[in-house]
Amino acid sequence: MGPLLIDVEGLALTEEDKKLLQNPLIAGVILFSRNYQDQTQLMTLIKQIRAASSQRLLISVDHEGGRVQRFRDGFTSIPPAQSFAVLNDLEQAKSLAFDAGWVLAMELIAFDIDLSYAPVLDLGHDCLAIGTRSFHQDVNVAYHVASAMIDGMHAAGMKTTGKHFPGHGHVIADSHKETPIDHREKSLIEYDMQIFTKLIANNKLDAIMPAHVIYPAFNDKPASGSPYWLKTVLREQLHFDGVIFSDDLSMEGASVMGNHAERAQAALAAGCDLLLACNNRQGTMAILEQLMALDKVSPLTSDKAKCLLAHTKITYDELIKNPKWQNRRDNLIKLNEKWANYASSHH
């Protein structure tokens, strides 16, 4: 199994999609809103993806809650991360965050989806790319609430991905559109990084996604393509032994690393295990051609990808009869209502 996760075109696989998924360098698929119409269509698409490859592909999605939730109709609306601690005391926030982690994971697993890229661990709400996706600006509050969501995801049988290391919350720019530069001093960036440090120390994170952000006080490369951040800090200093994902290499934030093939090469050289290449098929093909020319994909990548697969077996019909799902879903519906009232009165 190779290191590349790709997107697919629409509601069903095209012939090109099927051919691509047969390539042994493809580790898996990331799904988007354009891949979802309703539950029946999604189940059919997942079966097509499973049938297209001789290996068990890692099927993933950004389904963290709030404004980043790819499947909506027919799925529980997961409240934004900011809502838990803003609207509740810490114990209640933790309880609701556990419910959210469990519900989002169980609902995806019921459709044979392995992984949601969650939780967001960035501090503060000012960044255009993060905003309400952040749990809090205080590292201790954010740690406790994020940890509870992680526990919920783990209880459901889903692995977790902390993002965006070492912290994306204090740059205003959106890395989807440009390469943000965090000009703050070292101590402030290290404060943001504490949440990752504590979660790693407590064996909570199965994977980490670095930011397409440059931190000049430490290094002149985006964290996603920086051996300093990924090898020296994450692996050697923090002893993180899980999977390192690149964020989407088609994002404008990665453009300082060159063309698509050069971005992939830089991310792998920096220490990424698995690469995301989405929303630019031409760029994906360029990465694939380069990987095929390299002809040396670490078997470790394959093992790590397999560690992220979900092993819980449950159908959607079984899930919706489960009293835990019903109760936790009701809790989240109430929180969403509270959040809607809060948001309308604070704008």
Secondary structure, 3 states (H helix, E strand, C coil): CCCEEECCCCCCCCHHHHHHHCCCCEEEEEECHHHCCCHHHHHHHHHHHHHHCCCCCEEEECEEECCEECCCCCCCCCCCHHHHHHHCCHHHHHHHHHHHHHHHHHHHHCCCCCEECCCECCCCCCCCCCHHHCCCCCHHHHHHHHHHHHHHHHHHCCCCEEEEECCCCCCCCCCCCCCCECCCCHHHHHHHHHHHHHHHHCCCCCEEEECCCECCCCCCCEHHHCHHHHHHHHHHHCCCCCEEECCCCCCHHHHHHCCHHHHHHHHHHHCCCEEEECCCHHHHHHHHHHHHHHCCCCHHHHHHHHHCCCCCCCCHHHHHCCHHHHHHHHHHHHHHHHHHHHHHHCC
